[in-house]
Amino acid sequence: MKGTAELQRPVPLYMQVASQLRAQIASGELAEGERIPSQRQMMQHWRISMQTASKVIGALKTEGLAVPSVGRDTIVAAGAAARIAATAAGTAHAAAEPAEESGHDVKAAAAMIAAPADVAEMLGIPAGRRALRRQETRLKDGTPVSIAVTWLPPAITAEAPRLADSKPLAAGVLAYIDEATGHRVARVIEERAATPADAETAQTLGVPPGSPVLETKARYFGATDQLIAYSDTTVTAGTWRTLTYTVAGNL
């Protein structure tokens, strides 16, 4: 096993372990096709739980850095080191925050509330501790078409006071964070799924409960792998969003 066994809070443990393994892949210590430490090895080396070790492997798979192999092994994916280098250099990236479409109005609300357990873990705070939650509702011709709920880590909140204002941010949350704190998004992990709207979401969007909506959960990380923000965006069926990607290297 390589990498320091000492982990520090408040950064979630799985993120710290994943960061160490990512660095080993980038440096070539873990080469393409080489086996990534098993969950049990991670538990012994970093003194973490099996659930945390499982999240480490899941994160590396989500980023395309690890793939399953024969049996139960997980190995370093082909091109993983190059992918990390391209991301670090900023040569392969997507817009961190979609540009605001014309004709859309935005209503914002911000409050310090108790963070749910899953959100608290991502923010690196104890479950139930209060954290800043921003909700932005986008309207087209007066009709709500999307809701974006963003949770901010305490360190970011302290440096960017306008996040706590219940007012729209002209350039967007991430652009304001960059301007106010210097923390720029270097890596994004997105998860998307079509889901039925729950009662609260349906009421906000003005659709019947159970209506199909597209939900996107995104984690935004800085250059040193610190979490900058976590957002959960829900859009109504038939609402299109445009993302522009700049891709470098071979696919």
GROMACS elastic network, one bead per residue, 0.5 to 0.9 nm:
[ bonds ]
;  ai    aj funct       b0    kb
    1    37     6  0.72810   500
    1    41     6  0.76627   500
    1    42     6  0.83213   500
    1    45     6  0.70970   500
    2     5     6  0.84594   500
    2    20     6  0.86640   500
    2    21     6  0.84744   500
    2    24     6  0.81998   500
    2    29     6  0.86750   500
    2    45     6  0.88040   500
    3     6     6  0.88811   500
    3    17     6  0.85422   500
    3    20     6  0.61562   500
    3    21     6  0.75992   500
    3    24     6  0.79992   500
    4     7     6  0.77912   500
    4    20     6  0.79971   500
    4    45     6  0.87105   500
    4    46     6  0.80619   500
    5    17     6  0.88416   500
    5    45     6  0.59476   500
    5    47     6  0.78367   500
    6    46     6  0.69304   500
    6    47     6  0.89785   500
    7    11     6  0.87122   500
    7    13     6  0.67397   500
    7    16     6  0.68256   500
    7    17     6  0.79553   500
    7    46     6  0.73405   500
    8    11     6  0.66995   500
    8    12     6  0.84125   500
    8    13     6  0.75736   500
    8    16     6  0.80356   500
    9    12     6  0.67118   500
    9    13     6  0.74195   500
    9   124     6  0.70678   500
    9   125     6  0.87805   500
   10    13     6  0.83599   500
   10   123     6  0.79194   500
   10   125     6  0.64061   500
   11    14     6  0.85884   500
   11    15     6  0.70161   500
   11    16     6  0.69092   500
   11   121     6  0.86761   500
   11   122     6  0.79659   500
   11   123     6  0.73860   500
   11   124     6  0.50277   500
   11   125     6  0.84478   500
   11   226     6  0.72477   500
   11   227     6  0.80973   500
   12    15     6  0.54897   500
   12    16     6  0.66559   500
   12   121     6  0.62620   500
   12   122     6  0.62268   500
   12   123     6  0.74012   500
   12   124     6  0.51803   500
   12   125     6  0.85444   500
   13    16     6  0.51617   500
   13    17     6  0.63486   500
   13    18     6  0.85730   500
   13    46     6  0.89639   500
   13    48     6  0.76216   500
   13    52     6  0.71834   500
   13    56     6  0.88597   500
   13   124     6  0.86882   500
   14    17     6  0.52109   500
   14    18     6  0.59997   500
   14    19     6  0.84393   500
   14    48     6  0.83964   500
   14    52     6  0.55117   500
   14    53     6  0.67133   500
   14    54     6  0.85808   500
   14    55     6  0.62426   500
   14    56     6  0.51768   500
   14    57     6  0.89651   500
   14    59     6  0.85115   500
   15    18     6  0.50456   500
   15    19     6  0.59793   500
   15    20     6  0.86810   500
   15    55     6  0.86274   500
   15    56     6  0.69880   500
   15    59     6  0.82926   500
   15   122     6  0.88214   500
   15   225     6  0.78321   500
   15   226     6  0.85370   500
   16    19     6  0.50530   500
   16    20     6  0.63778   500
   16    21     6  0.87902   500
   16    56     6  0.88906   500
   16   225     6  0.83692   500
   17    20     6  0.51741   500
   17    21     6  0.63248   500
   17    22     6  0.85183   500
   17    42     6  0.84352   500
   17    46     6  0.77564   500
   17    53     6  0.84037   500
   17    56     6  0.67318   500
   18    21     6  0.51282   500
   18    22     6  0.59372   500
   18    23     6  0.85520   500
   18    55     6  0.88358   500
   18    56     6  0.53937   500
   18    57     6  0.77350   500
   18    59     6  0.72061   500
   18    60     6  0.69151   500
   19    23     6  0.61816   500
   19    24     6  0.86967   500
   19   224     6  0.88145   500
   19   225     6  0.70536   500
   20    23     6  0.51236   500
   20    24     6  0.63617   500
   20    25     6  0.87784   500
   21    24     6  0.50037   500
   21    25     6  0.62532   500
   21    26     6  0.86125   500
   21    30     6  0.79306   500
   21    36     6  0.82719   500
   21    60     6  0.86949   500
   22    25     6  0.51055   500
   22    26     6  0.61718   500
   22    27     6  0.86817   500
   22    30     6  0.88405   500
   22    60     6  0.79035   500
   22    65     6  0.80295   500
   22    81     6  0.84534   500
   22    84     6  0.78538   500
   23    26     6  0.50042   500
   23    27     6  0.61634   500
   23    28     6  0.85623   500
   23    29     6  0.84968   500
   23    30     6  0.89183   500
   23    81     6  0.89962   500
   23    84     6  0.87917   500
   24    27     6  0.51881   500
   24    28     6  0.60868   500
   24    30     6  0.54573   500
   24    31     6  0.84399   500
   25    28     6  0.51790   500
   25    29     6  0.60015   500
   25    31     6  0.62498   500
   25    32     6  0.80290   500
   25    65     6  0.83051   500
   25    76     6  0.75270   500
   25    80     6  0.70860   500
   25    81     6  0.56708   500
   25    84     6  0.83483   500
   26    29     6  0.77450   500
   26    30     6  0.79288   500
   26    31     6  0.86692   500
   26    80     6  0.75852   500
   26    82     6  0.75230   500
   26    83     6  0.87029   500
   26    84     6  0.62992   500
   26    85     6  0.69420   500
   27    30     6  0.75723   500
   27    31     6  0.85720   500
   27    81     6  0.74776   500
   28    31     6  0.50989   500
   28    32     6  0.81956   500
   28    81     6  0.72838   500
   30    33     6  0.84502   500
   30    34     6  0.61243   500
   30    35     6  0.78808   500
   30    36     6  0.75687   500
   30    76     6  0.71515   500
   31    34     6  0.53985   500
   31    35     6  0.85972   500
   31    75     6  0.89676   500
   31    76     6  0.66012   500
   31    77     6  0.88071   500
   31    78     6  0.89119   500
   31    80     6  0.87733   500
   31    81     6  0.81857   500
   32    35     6  0.86757   500
   32    75     6  0.74307   500
   32    77     6  0.57908   500
   32    78     6  0.54205   500
   32    79     6  0.72081   500
   32    80     6  0.71642   500
   32    81     6  0.80610   500
   33    36     6  0.89545   500
   33    66     6  0.89664   500
   33    69     6  0.88288   500
   33    74     6  0.89307   500
   33    75     6  0.53124   500
   33    76     6  0.50439   500
   33    77     6  0.63413   500
   33    78     6  0.69881   500
   34    74     6  0.84920   500
   34    75     6  0.53073   500
   34    76     6  0.56401   500
   34    77     6  0.86515   500
   35    38     6  0.82347   500
   35    69     6  0.86900   500
   35    73     6  0.65965   500
   35    74     6  0.58357   500
   35    76     6  0.64992   500
   36    57     6  0.84717   500
   36    66     6  0.79408   500
   36    73     6  0.75912   500
   36    74     6  0.56890   500
   36    75     6  0.52459   500
   36    76     6  0.65514   500
   37    40     6  0.80169   500
   37    41     6  0.57982   500
   37    42     6  0.62967   500
   37    73     6  0.86909   500
   37    74     6  0.80020   500
   37    75     6  0.87740   500
   38    41     6  0.51288   500
   38    42     6  0.62311   500
   38    43     6  0.86054   500
   38    53     6  0.82391   500
   38    57     6  0.86802   500
   38    73     6  0.73318   500
   38    74     6  0.76765   500
   39    42     6  0.51016   500
   39    43     6  0.61339   500
   39    44     6  0.87310   500
   39    49     6  0.87905   500
   39    50     6  0.63108   500
   39    51     6  0.87948   500
   39    52     6  0.87274   500
   39    53     6  0.51808   500
   39    54     6  0.63933   500
   39    56     6  0.87088   500
   39    57     6  0.80558   500
   40    43     6  0.50096   500
   40    44     6  0.63091   500
   40    45     6  0.86277   500
   40    50     6  0.72198   500
   40    53     6  0.79139   500
   41    44     6  0.52257   500
   41    45     6  0.60368   500
   41    46     6  0.83857   500
   41    53     6  0.89910   500
   42    45     6  0.51466   500
   42    46     6  0.57016   500
   42    47     6  0.72972   500
   42    48     6  0.70389   500
   42    49     6  0.86503   500
   42    50     6  0.83695   500
   42    53     6  0.61615   500
   43    46     6  0.56756   500
   43    49     6  0.58571   500
   43    50     6  0.64029   500
   43    52     6  0.84102   500
   43    53     6  0.65800   500
   44    47     6  0.52475   500
   44    48     6  0.73311   500
   45    48     6  0.80655   500
   48    51     6  0.82343   500
   48    52     6  0.62287   500
   48    53     6  0.67456   500
   49    52     6  0.51864   500
   49    53     6  0.62930   500
   49    54     6  0.86158   500
   50    54     6  0.60607   500
   50    55     6  0.86177   500
   51    54     6  0.50788   500
   51    55     6  0.63310   500
   51    56     6  0.88262   500
   52    55     6  0.50523   500
   52    56     6  0.64007   500
   52    57     6  0.89669   500
   53    56     6  0.50712   500
   53    57     6  0.65847   500
   53    58     6  0.86729   500
   54    57     6  0.53131   500
   54    58     6  0.61529   500
   54    59     6  0.86416   500
   55    59     6  0.59913   500
   55    60     6  0.86349   500
   56    59     6  0.52061   500
   56    60     6  0.64328   500
   56    61     6  0.87356   500
   57    60     6  0.52292   500
   57    61     6  0.62209   500
   57    62     6  0.86060   500
   57    66     6  0.76292   500
   57    74     6  0.79562   500
   58    61     6  0.51040   500
   58    62     6  0.60758   500
   58    63     6  0.86746   500
   58    66     6  0.86974   500
   59    62     6  0.50426   500
   59    63     6  0.63099   500
   59    64     6  0.87477   500
   59    65     6  0.87534   500
   59    66     6  0.88732   500
   59   189     6  0.87400   500
   60    63     6  0.51889   500
   60    64     6  0.63752   500
   60    65     6  0.52215   500
   60    66     6  0.54469   500
   60    67     6  0.83943   500
   60    76     6  0.89601   500
   61    64     6  0.50431   500
   61    65     6  0.57426   500
   61    67     6  0.59857   500
   61    68     6  0.85004   500
   61    74     6  0.89534   500
   61    77     6  0.87076   500
   62    65     6  0.75991   500
   62    66     6  0.81146   500
   62   189     6  0.75943   500
   62   190     6  0.88747   500
   63    66     6  0.77522   500
   63   189     6  0.72794   500
   64    67     6  0.73235   500
   64    77     6  0.68734   500
   64    80     6  0.70637   500
   64    83     6  0.84918   500
   65    75     6  0.85969   500
   65    76     6  0.59696   500
   65    77     6  0.51545   500
   65    78     6  0.78720   500
   65    79     6  0.79818   500
   65    81     6  0.79298   500
   65    83     6  0.79706   500
   65    84     6  0.83203   500
   66    74     6  0.64584   500
   66    75     6  0.55144   500
   66    78     6  0.84106   500
   66    80     6  0.76488   500
   67    73     6  0.87511   500
   67    74     6  0.56340   500
   67    75     6  0.55890   500
   67    76     6  0.64453   500
   67    77     6  0.55636   500
   67    78     6  0.89090   500
   68    71     6  0.82623   500
   68    72     6  0.71460   500
   68    73     6  0.60747   500
   68    75     6  0.62205   500
   68    76     6  0.88199   500
   68    77     6  0.88032   500
   69    72     6  0.67045   500
   69    73     6  0.53309   500
   69    74     6  0.55606   500
   69    75     6  0.63249   500
   70    73     6  0.64908   500
   70    74     6  0.84906   500
   71    74     6  0.88472   500
   74    77     6  0.89637   500
   76    79     6  0.86813   500
   76    80     6  0.68221   500
   77    80     6  0.54250   500
   77    81     6  0.87234   500
   78    81     6  0.81921   500
   78    82     6  0.89743   500
   79    82     6  0.53148   500
   79    83     6  0.61368   500
   79    84     6  0.87877   500
   80    83     6  0.50399   500
   80    84     6  0.63176   500
   80    85     6  0.87102   500
   81    84     6  0.51781   500
   81    85     6  0.62362   500
   81    86     6  0.86395   500
   82    85     6  0.50284   500
   82    86     6  0.60649   500
   82    87     6  0.85759   500
   82   249     6  0.87633   500
   83    86     6  0.51694   500
   83    87     6  0.62395   500
   83    88     6  0.86430   500
   83    92     6  0.82598   500
   83   249     6  0.88693   500
   84    87     6  0.51924   500
   84    88     6  0.61545   500
   84    89     6  0.86098   500
   85    88     6  0.51010   500
   85    89     6  0.61260   500
   85    90     6  0.85142   500
   85    91     6  0.86849   500
   86    89     6  0.51614   500
   86    90     6  0.60960   500
   86    91     6  0.52343   500
   86    92     6  0.56670   500
   86    93     6  0.85561   500
   86   248     6  0.76245   500
   86   249     6  0.81916   500
   87    91     6  0.61783   500
   87    92     6  0.55042   500
   87    93     6  0.66616   500
   87   186     6  0.71555   500
   87   187     6  0.72068   500
   88    91     6  0.77845   500
   88    92     6  0.86615   500
   88   186     6  0.69851   500
   88   187     6  0.84093   500
   88   223     6  0.74118   500
   89    92     6  0.79126   500
   90    93     6  0.62341   500
   90   186     6  0.74094   500
   91   246     6  0.74397   500
   91   247     6  0.69203   500
   91   248     6  0.58626   500
   91   249     6  0.86152   500
   92   245     6  0.78658   500
   92   246     6  0.58207   500
   92   248     6  0.54555   500
   92   249     6  0.81676   500
   93    96     6  0.82065   500
   93   186     6  0.83234   500
   93   187     6  0.81032   500
   93   188     6  0.89527   500
   93   245     6  0.62256   500
   93   246     6  0.57932   500
   93   247     6  0.67029   500
   93   248     6  0.87800   500
   94    97     6  0.85379   500
   94   188     6  0.85533   500
   94   243     6  0.72382   500
   94   244     6  0.63423   500
   94   246     6  0.64029   500
   94   247     6  0.84141   500
   95    98     6  0.62522   500
   95    99     6  0.83184   500
   95   243     6  0.66423   500
   95   244     6  0.64086   500
   95   245     6  0.67450   500
   95   246     6  0.86624   500
   96   174     6  0.76038   500
   96   175     6  0.89872   500
   96   185     6  0.69054   500
   96   186     6  0.86011   500
   96   187     6  0.84617   500
   96   188     6  0.72437   500
   96   220     6  0.79596   500
   97   100     6  0.88150   500
   97   172     6  0.73645   500
   97   173     6  0.83453   500
   97   174     6  0.69861   500
   97   175     6  0.82260   500
   97   243     6  0.85837   500
   98   101     6  0.85166   500
   98   172     6  0.88683   500
   98   241     6  0.76635   500
   98   242     6  0.70359   500
   98   243     6  0.61786   500
   98   244     6  0.84728   500
   99   171     6  0.83556   500
   99   172     6  0.83557   500
   99   242     6  0.82688   500
   99   243     6  0.83227   500
  100   104     6  0.74708   500
  100   170     6  0.89487   500
  100   171     6  0.83460   500
  100   172     6  0.83017   500
  101   104     6  0.60787   500
  101   241     6  0.85319   500
  102   105     6  0.85925   500
  103   139     6  0.83534   500
  103   140     6  0.60519   500
  103   141     6  0.71570   500
  104   138     6  0.61810   500
  104   139     6  0.53749   500
  104   141     6  0.73333   500
  104   142     6  0.85408   500
  105   137     6  0.82401   500
  105   138     6  0.56672   500
  105   139     6  0.50853   500
  105   140     6  0.64482   500
  105   141     6  0.81157   500
  105   142     6  0.77740   500
  106   136     6  0.64035   500
  106   137     6  0.56266   500
  106   139     6  0.62456   500
  106   167     6  0.86847   500
  106   168     6  0.63382   500
  107   135     6  0.81551   500
  107   136     6  0.55562   500
  107   137     6  0.51735   500
  107   138     6  0.65533   500
  107   139     6  0.80050   500
  107   166     6  0.81446   500
  107   167     6  0.70847   500
  107   168     6  0.64640   500
  108   134     6  0.70649   500
  108   135     6  0.56524   500
  108   137     6  0.64505   500
  108   138     6  0.88711   500
  108   165     6  0.82599   500
  108   166     6  0.51113   500
  108   167     6  0.51440   500
  108   168     6  0.53926   500
  108   169     6  0.86663   500
  109   133     6  0.83022   500
  109   134     6  0.57625   500
  109   135     6  0.52546   500
  109   136     6  0.65370   500
  109   137     6  0.87441   500
  109   164     6  0.83978   500
  109   165     6  0.73450   500
  109   167     6  0.67672   500
  109   168     6  0.84408   500
  110   132     6  0.69721   500
  110   133     6  0.56668   500
  110   135     6  0.63100   500
  110   136     6  0.87093   500
  110   163     6  0.73871   500
  110   164     6  0.54063   500
  110   165     6  0.60415   500
  110   167     6  0.81386   500
  111   131     6  0.81273   500
  111   132     6  0.57368   500
  111   133     6  0.55729   500
  111   134     6  0.67148   500
  111   135     6  0.89306   500
  111   164     6  0.66002   500
  111   165     6  0.83458   500
  111   166     6  0.80653   500
  112   115     6  0.88311   500
  112   130     6  0.57067   500
  112   131     6  0.51618   500
  112   133     6  0.61687   500
  112   134     6  0.88763   500
  112   164     6  0.81101   500
  113   128     6  0.85074   500
  113   129     6  0.77716   500
  113   131     6  0.56129   500
  113   132     6  0.65403   500
  113   133     6  0.68992   500
  114   120     6  0.87185   500
  114   127     6  0.78105   500
  114   129     6  0.51276   500
  114   131     6  0.62362   500
  114   132     6  0.87527   500
  115   118     6  0.81014   500
  115   119     6  0.59738   500
  115   120     6  0.54188   500
  115   123     6  0.89652   500
  115   125     6  0.86629   500
  115   126     6  0.85767   500
  115   127     6  0.63351   500
  115   128     6  0.52212   500
  115   129     6  0.59127   500
  115   130     6  0.56832   500
  115   131     6  0.59277   500
  115   132     6  0.84662   500
  115   133     6  0.84487   500
  115   151     6  0.85179   500
  116   119     6  0.53510   500
  116   120     6  0.59544   500
  116   121     6  0.86471   500
  116   127     6  0.62393   500
  116   128     6  0.61979   500
  116   129     6  0.85676   500
  117   120     6  0.50538   500
  117   121     6  0.62321   500
  117   122     6  0.88292   500
  117   126     6  0.78149   500
  117   128     6  0.67912   500
  118   121     6  0.53015   500
  118   122     6  0.66082   500
  118   123     6  0.88561   500
  118   127     6  0.78955   500
  119   122     6  0.52106   500
  119   123     6  0.62252   500
  119   124     6  0.85869   500
  119   125     6  0.87696   500
  119   127     6  0.80656   500
  119   151     6  0.77086   500
  119   230     6  0.80512   500
  120   123     6  0.50005   500
  120   124     6  0.59755   500
  120   125     6  0.51514   500
  120   126     6  0.60164   500
  120   127     6  0.51921   500
  120   128     6  0.73280   500
  120   129     6  0.74711   500
  120   130     6  0.88798   500
  120   131     6  0.82316   500
  120   153     6  0.89457   500
  121   124     6  0.50560   500
  121   125     6  0.61732   500
  121   126     6  0.71110   500
  121   127     6  0.70993   500
  122   125     6  0.78616   500
  122   153     6  0.86644   500
  122   219     6  0.87628   500
  122   227     6  0.76796   500
  122   230     6  0.79214   500
  123   126     6  0.88166   500
  123   131     6  0.86125   500
  123   151     6  0.80814   500
  123   152     6  0.72793   500
  123   153     6  0.51972   500
  123   154     6  0.79517   500
  123   227     6  0.70693   500
  123   228     6  0.88345   500
  123   229     6  0.82151   500
  123   230     6  0.81700   500
  124   153     6  0.76318   500
  124   227     6  0.89460   500
  125   128     6  0.84934   500
  125   129     6  0.67226   500
  125   130     6  0.88444   500
  125   131     6  0.86783   500
  125   153     6  0.83039   500
  125   154     6  0.85896   500
  126   129     6  0.57106   500
  127   130     6  0.86737   500
  128   131     6  0.88882   500
  131   151     6  0.71365   500
  131   152     6  0.68249   500
  131   153     6  0.69692   500
  131   154     6  0.66406   500
  131   157     6  0.86155   500
  132   150     6  0.82502   500
  132   151     6  0.58485   500
  132   152     6  0.55715   500
  132   153     6  0.74917   500
  132   154     6  0.75539   500
  132   157     6  0.70726   500
  132   163     6  0.81286   500
  132   164     6  0.69875   500
  133   149     6  0.68290   500
  133   150     6  0.57199   500
  133   152     6  0.66963   500
  133   163     6  0.89609   500
  133   164     6  0.82381   500
  134   148     6  0.79346   500
  134   149     6  0.56096   500
  134   150     6  0.50812   500
  134   151     6  0.64542   500
  134   152     6  0.82081   500
  134   163     6  0.74517   500
  134   164     6  0.75119   500
  134   165     6  0.88078   500
  134   166     6  0.78745   500
  135   147     6  0.69234   500
  135   148     6  0.55678   500
  135   150     6  0.63518   500
  135   151     6  0.89173   500
  135   166     6  0.86513   500
  136   146     6  0.82284   500
  136   147     6  0.57841   500
  136   148     6  0.51472   500
  136   149     6  0.65104   500
  136   150     6  0.83587   500
  136   167     6  0.89425   500
  136   168     6  0.74920   500
  137   144     6  0.66203   500
  137   145     6  0.76516   500
  137   146     6  0.58054   500
  137   148     6  0.64384   500
  137   149     6  0.87556   500
  137   204     6  0.83375   500
  137   205     6  0.85230   500
  138   142     6  0.89979   500
  138   143     6  0.82432   500
  138   144     6  0.56824   500
  138   145     6  0.58747   500
  138   146     6  0.53053   500
  138   147     6  0.64560   500
  138   148     6  0.83079   500
  139   142     6  0.53539   500
  139   145     6  0.55874   500
  139   146     6  0.72825   500
  140   143     6  0.52039   500
  140   144     6  0.64028   500
  140   145     6  0.67195   500
  141   144     6  0.84933   500
  143   205     6  0.77855   500
  143   206     6  0.79136   500
  144   147     6  0.79278   500
  144   204     6  0.73431   500
  144   205     6  0.51196   500
  144   206     6  0.70184   500
  144   235     6  0.89633   500
  144   236     6  0.85269   500
  145   205     6  0.62976   500
  145   206     6  0.88191   500
  145   234     6  0.84682   500
  145   235     6  0.57641   500
  145   236     6  0.55637   500
  145   237     6  0.86807   500
  145   239     6  0.68992   500
  146   204     6  0.89421   500
  146   205     6  0.69227   500
  146   233     6  0.69972   500
  146   234     6  0.54428   500
  146   236     6  0.63433   500
  146   239     6  0.83480   500
  147   201     6  0.80734   500
  147   204     6  0.79959   500
  147   205     6  0.76446   500
  147   232     6  0.81285   500
  147   233     6  0.55550   500
  147   234     6  0.52433   500
  147   235     6  0.65653   500
  148   231     6  0.66530   500
  148   232     6  0.57110   500
  148   234     6  0.64337   500
  148   235     6  0.86693   500
  149   230     6  0.83401   500
  149   231     6  0.54788   500
  149   232     6  0.51986   500
  149   233     6  0.62254   500
  149   234     6  0.87044   500
  150   173     6  0.86908   500
  150   229     6  0.67323   500
  150   230     6  0.55886   500
  150   232     6  0.64299   500
  150   233     6  0.83555   500
  151   229     6  0.59500   500
  151   230     6  0.52447   500
  151   231     6  0.62337   500
  151   232     6  0.87243   500
  152   155     6  0.82966   500
  152   156     6  0.64413   500
  152   157     6  0.62340   500
  152   163     6  0.86154   500
  152   227     6  0.86115   500
  152   228     6  0.68592   500
  152   229     6  0.50272   500
  152   230     6  0.66786   500
  152   231     6  0.88029   500
  153   156     6  0.54703   500
  153   157     6  0.63043   500
  153   158     6  0.88247   500
  153   227     6  0.73579   500
  153   228     6  0.68272   500
  153   229     6  0.67619   500
  153   230     6  0.86603   500
  154   158     6  0.61461   500
  154   159     6  0.88174   500
  155   158     6  0.53155   500
  155   159     6  0.66533   500
  155   160     6  0.88889   500
  156   159     6  0.53354   500
  156   160     6  0.61364   500
  156   161     6  0.88211   500
  156   177     6  0.75367   500
  156   181     6  0.74443   500
  156   183     6  0.85575   500
  156   228     6  0.68463   500
  156   229     6  0.83778   500
  157   160     6  0.52469   500
  157   161     6  0.62240   500
  157   162     6  0.85856   500
  157   163     6  0.67553   500
  157   164     6  0.75932   500
  157   177     6  0.89817   500
  158   161     6  0.63135   500
  159   177     6  0.83154   500
  159   180     6  0.67568   500
  159   181     6  0.59209   500
  160   163     6  0.60198   500
  160   164     6  0.82440   500
  160   176     6  0.78029   500
  160   177     6  0.62572   500
  160   179     6  0.88483   500
  160   180     6  0.55702   500
  160   181     6  0.65809   500
  161   164     6  0.58454   500
  161   165     6  0.75734   500
  161   180     6  0.86409   500
  162   165     6  0.52177   500
  162   166     6  0.85601   500
  162   167     6  0.83330   500
  162   169     6  0.81995   500
  162   176     6  0.84691   500
  163   166     6  0.79286   500
  163   167     6  0.84782   500
  163   169     6  0.81640   500
  163   173     6  0.73947   500
  163   176     6  0.83736   500
  163   177     6  0.83477   500
  164   167     6  0.85435   500
  165   168     6  0.82016   500
  168   171     6  0.88557   500
  168   172     6  0.77249   500
  168   173     6  0.86591   500
  169   172     6  0.50857   500
  169   173     6  0.62783   500
  169   175     6  0.88472   500
  169   176     6  0.72234   500
  170   173     6  0.84916   500
  170   176     6  0.84978   500
  171   174     6  0.80435   500
  171   175     6  0.57804   500
  171   176     6  0.65691   500
  172   175     6  0.54998   500
  172   176     6  0.62461   500
  172   177     6  0.87392   500
  173   176     6  0.52524   500
  173   177     6  0.62278   500
  173   178     6  0.87545   500
  173   229     6  0.89834   500
  174   177     6  0.50233   500
  174   178     6  0.62132   500
  174   179     6  0.86278   500
  174   183     6  0.88042   500
  174   184     6  0.77098   500
  174   185     6  0.75949   500
  174   220     6  0.88314   500
  174   228     6  0.82790   500
  174   229     6  0.80232   500
  175   178     6  0.51020   500
  175   179     6  0.62336   500
  175   180     6  0.86336   500
  175   184     6  0.80367   500
  176   180     6  0.59732   500
  176   181     6  0.83018   500
  177   180     6  0.51304   500
  177   181     6  0.56419   500
  177   182     6  0.70382   500
  177   183     6  0.64775   500
  177   184     6  0.75708   500
  177   228     6  0.83081   500
  178   181     6  0.55089   500
  178   184     6  0.50721   500
  178   185     6  0.79596   500
  179   182     6  0.58524   500
  179   183     6  0.79831   500
  179   184     6  0.86276   500
  180   183     6  0.81789   500
  181   184     6  0.84675   500
  183   221     6  0.89454   500
  183   222     6  0.61882   500
  183   223     6  0.80552   500
  183   228     6  0.73273   500
  184   221     6  0.81018   500
  184   222     6  0.56475   500
  184   223     6  0.72643   500
  184   228     6  0.82097   500
  185   188     6  0.74339   500
  185   220     6  0.60643   500
  185   221     6  0.55188   500
  185   223     6  0.70005   500
  185   228     6  0.73160   500
  186   220     6  0.76404   500
  186   221     6  0.59429   500
  186   223     6  0.52534   500
  186   224     6  0.86135   500
  186   225     6  0.81181   500
  187   219     6  0.83059   500
  187   220     6  0.60798   500
  187   221     6  0.51508   500
  187   222     6  0.65896   500
  187   223     6  0.75902   500
  187   225     6  0.79210   500
  188   218     6  0.67065   500
  188   219     6  0.56663   500
  188   221     6  0.62037   500
  188   222     6  0.89894   500
  189   217     6  0.81928   500
  189   218     6  0.55605   500
  189   219     6  0.52370   500
  189   220     6  0.67744   500
  189   221     6  0.84241   500
  190   216     6  0.66683   500
  190   217     6  0.56050   500
  190   219     6  0.65720   500
  190   220     6  0.88170   500
  191   215     6  0.81847   500
  191   216     6  0.56482   500
  191   217     6  0.51461   500
  191   218     6  0.64334   500
  192   214     6  0.70872   500
  192   215     6  0.56409   500
  192   217     6  0.64153   500
  192   218     6  0.87117   500
  193   213     6  0.84873   500
  193   214     6  0.58867   500
  193   215     6  0.54955   500
  193   216     6  0.67533   500
  193   217     6  0.89301   500
  194   212     6  0.65363   500
  194   213     6  0.56568   500
  194   215     6  0.61710   500
  194   216     6  0.88888   500
  195   198     6  0.88484   500
  195   210     6  0.81270   500
  195   211     6  0.81287   500
  195   212     6  0.57160   500
  195   213     6  0.55258   500
  195   214     6  0.62302   500
  195   215     6  0.68146   500
  196   209     6  0.73504   500
  196   211     6  0.52202   500
  196   213     6  0.60391   500
  196   214     6  0.85638   500
  197   200     6  0.80047   500
  197   201     6  0.57826   500
  197   202     6  0.54618   500
  197   207     6  0.82008   500
  197   208     6  0.78987   500
  197   209     6  0.54999   500
  197   211     6  0.53445   500
  197   212     6  0.62198   500
  197   213     6  0.60851   500
  197   214     6  0.89672   500
  197   234     6  0.88076   500
  197   236     6  0.89654   500
  198   201     6  0.54062   500
  198   202     6  0.59122   500
  198   203     6  0.85361   500
  198   209     6  0.57126   500
  198   210     6  0.62002   500
  198   211     6  0.83957   500
  199   202     6  0.51186   500
  199   203     6  0.61303   500
  199   204     6  0.87324   500
  199   208     6  0.81895   500
  199   209     6  0.53217   500
  199   210     6  0.78242   500
  200   203     6  0.52144   500
  200   204     6  0.63533   500
  200   205     6  0.87124   500
  200   209     6  0.84032   500
  201   204     6  0.51874   500
  201   205     6  0.61150   500
  201   206     6  0.82826   500
  201   207     6  0.84077   500
  201   209     6  0.79755   500
  201   234     6  0.81670   500
  202   205     6  0.52059   500
  202   206     6  0.56651   500
  202   208     6  0.58281   500
  202   209     6  0.51642   500
  202   210     6  0.76244   500
  202   211     6  0.75034   500
  203   206     6  0.50430   500
  203   207     6  0.65412   500
  203   208     6  0.76413   500
  203   209     6  0.76962   500
  204   207     6  0.80150   500
  205   208     6  0.89114   500
  205   235     6  0.84107   500
  205   236     6  0.74549   500
  207   210     6  0.84869   500
  207   211     6  0.65679   500
  207   236     6  0.82921   500
  208   211     6  0.56883   500
  209   212     6  0.89105   500
  210   213     6  0.86454   500
  211   236     6  0.83327   500
  211   237     6  0.82170   500
  212   236     6  0.71077   500
  212   237     6  0.61220   500
  213   234     6  0.64656   500
  213   235     6  0.56593   500
  213   237     6  0.53718   500
  213   238     6  0.89367   500
  214   233     6  0.80859   500
  214   234     6  0.55686   500
  214   235     6  0.53524   500
  214   236     6  0.66013   500
  214   237     6  0.69835   500
  215   232     6  0.69389   500
  215   233     6  0.56327   500
  215   235     6  0.66660   500
  216   231     6  0.79699   500
  216   232     6  0.56946   500
  216   233     6  0.51304   500
  216   234     6  0.64262   500
  216   235     6  0.86333   500
  217   230     6  0.75007   500
  217   231     6  0.57419   500
  217   233     6  0.64341   500
  217   234     6  0.88412   500
  218   229     6  0.82695   500
  218   230     6  0.58059   500
  218   231     6  0.52885   500
  218   232     6  0.64973   500
  218   233     6  0.83242   500
  219   227     6  0.71395   500
  219   228     6  0.78085   500
  219   229     6  0.61545   500
  219   231     6  0.66282   500
  220   225     6  0.89506   500
  220   226     6  0.85120   500
  220   227     6  0.59563   500
  220   228     6  0.54911   500
  220   229     6  0.53586   500
  220   230     6  0.63232   500
  220   231     6  0.84008   500
  221   224     6  0.77985   500
  221   225     6  0.52624   500
  221   226     6  0.54129   500
  221   228     6  0.53644   500
  221   229     6  0.73797   500
  222   225     6  0.50852   500
  222   226     6  0.53765   500
  222   227     6  0.64837   500
  222   228     6  0.63451   500
  223   226     6  0.73755   500
  225   228     6  0.88123   500
  227   230     6  0.76690   500
  235   238     6  0.85034   500
  235   239     6  0.64747   500
  235   240     6  0.86617   500
  236   239     6  0.57869   500
  237   240     6  0.85314   500
  247   250     6  0.87159   500
  247   251     6  0.89015   500
  248   251     6  0.86384   500
